[in-house]
Amino acid sequence: MNLRDTFPFPYTLKDAREWIAIATSQEPVLNFAIVQPADRVIGGIGLAPGTDIHKQSAEIGYWLREDCWNRGIATAAVKSLTQYAIGELGFIRVFAMVFSKNWPSRSVLEKNGYILEGILRNHVTKEQRILDMAVYSVISPELIERKLI
């Protein structure tokens, strides 16, 4: 319910193979499996870089199997990918857009220093319901230190 419609449902083995082919051909790597233990995929996390004037921003997205919620796994994954996005890839802003009533996902973002920028009212349609989206972002600490923002 909390994923975009582009995420296949039900998710088939064919969908998984197609996604693995896309993700493993990326340079730089932008999408990762969340695994625990080391050989069991329990979720995914990735970045969608902006283009044109948005090229220094990236949207983060993630999902986790429901039976793995409330264990700090998503929080740790968002922390790692945010650090990678800013520290290694050089993005100056990482943002997320989540359904406004998705409190667990909002909590994951807030635990990682993401700031609520606003609510986009009646912004999307999911399963024939019009929903609000919450927009969160984190800014590169270097920009703050250099007082460029």
C-alpha positions in Angstrom: 0.0 0.0 0.0 2.9 2.4 0.7 4.8 1.8 -2.5 4.4 3.6 -5.9 2.3 1.9 -8.5 5.5 1.2 -10.6 6.4 -1.4 -8.0 4.9 -4.6 -9.3 2.2 -6.4 -7.2 2.3 -9.2 -6.9 6.1 -9.2 -7.2 7.1 -12.2 -9.3 10.4 -13.9 -9.9 10.4 -12.4 -13.4 10.1 -8.9 -11.8 13.0 -9.7 -9.5 15.2 -10.9 -12.3 14.4 -7.8 -14.4 15.2 -5.5 -11.5 18.5 -7.3 -10.7 19.6 -6.8 -14.4 18.8 -3.1 -14.2 20.5 -2.6 -10.8 23.6 -4.5 -11.6 24.2 -2.5 -14.8 24.2 0.9 -13.1 27.3 3.1 -12.8 27.5 4.4 -10.2 25.5 1.9 -8.2 22.2 3.5 -7.1 20.1 0.6 -5.9 20.8 -2.0 -3.3 19.2 -5.0 -1.7 18.7 -5.0 2.0 19.8 -8.4 3.3 19.7 -10.1 6.7 21.3 -12.4 7.3 23.7 -11.9 4.5 21.9 -14.1 2.0 18.2 -13.3 2.6 16.8 -10.3 0.7 14.3 -8.5 3.0 14.0 -5.2 1.2 15.4 -2.7 -1.2 16.7 0.9 -1.2 17.8 3.2 -3.9 18.4 6.7 -5.3 16.8 8.4 -8.2 19.0 11.3 -9.3 17.5 14.4 -10.6 18.2 15.8 -14.1 18.9 19.2 -15.6 18.7 21.9 -12.8 17.9 19.1 -10.3 21.1 17.2 -11.0 22.6 17.7 -7.5 19.5 16.2 -5.8 18.4 12.6 -5.5 15.2 11.0 -4.2 15.6 8.1 -1.8 13.2 5.3 -1.7 13.0 2.1 0.2 10.9 -0.8 1.2 11.1 -3.6 3.8 9.3 -6.9 4.3 6.6 -6.3 6.9 7.9 -9.1 9.1 11.1 -7.1 9.4 9.6 -3.9 10.6 10.4 -2.2 13.9 13.9 -3.6 14.2 15.9 -0.5 13.0 16.8 -2.1 9.7 15.2 0.6 7.5 16.7 3.3 9.7 20.2 1.8 9.3 19.7 1.4 5.5 18.6 5.0 5.1 21.5 6.2 7.1 24.0 4.3 5.0 22.5 5.3 1.7 22.2 8.9 2.7 25.9 9.0 3.7 26.8 7.3 0.4 24.7 9.8 -1.6 26.2 12.8 0.0 29.7 11.6 0.8 30.6 9.4 -2.2 28.3 10.5 -4.9 28.4 14.2 -4.0 24.7 15.0 -4.0 23.9 18.2 -2.0 20.3 17.3 -1.2 18.6 13.9 -0.7 14.8 13.9 -0.4 12.0 11.5 0.1 8.3 11.8 -0.7 6.1 9.5 1.4 2.4 9.1 1.9 1.6 11.5 4.7 -0.1 8.8 6.8 2.9 6.5 6.5 4.1 7.3 10.0 6.7 4.5 10.3 8.5 5.7 7.1 8.3 9.3 8.3 9.9 8.2 11.6 12.7 6.5 9.7 13.5 9.7 7.9 13.3 11.9 11.0 15.7 9.5 12.9 18.2 10.2 10.1 18.0 13.9 10.3 15.6 14.5 7.4 13.5 17.6 7.9 9.8 17.8 6.9 9.7 20.4 4.1 5.9 20.3 3.7 2.8 18.4 2.8 1.7 18.2 -0.8 -2.1 18.1 -0.4 -4.1 15.8 -2.7 -0.9 15.1 -4.6 -1.3 11.5 -5.7 -3.9 8.8 -6.4 -3.3 5.3 -4.9 -5.9 2.6 -5.3 -8.5 5.2 -6.3 -7.8 7.3 -3.2 -6.4 10.8 -3.4 -3.6 11.2 -0.8 -1.2 13.8 0.6 2.5 13.4 0.3 5.1 14.4 2.9 8.3 15.8 1.6 11.5 15.4 3.6 15.1 16.3 2.9 18.5 16.3 4.2 21.2 18.8 3.0 24.9 18.2 2.7 26.6 19.3 5.9 29.3 20.9 3.8 26.8 23.4 2.5 25.7 24.3 6.0 29.3 24.6 7.2 30.3 26.9 4.3 27.1 28.9 4.8 26.1 28.3 1.2 22.5 27.9 2.3 
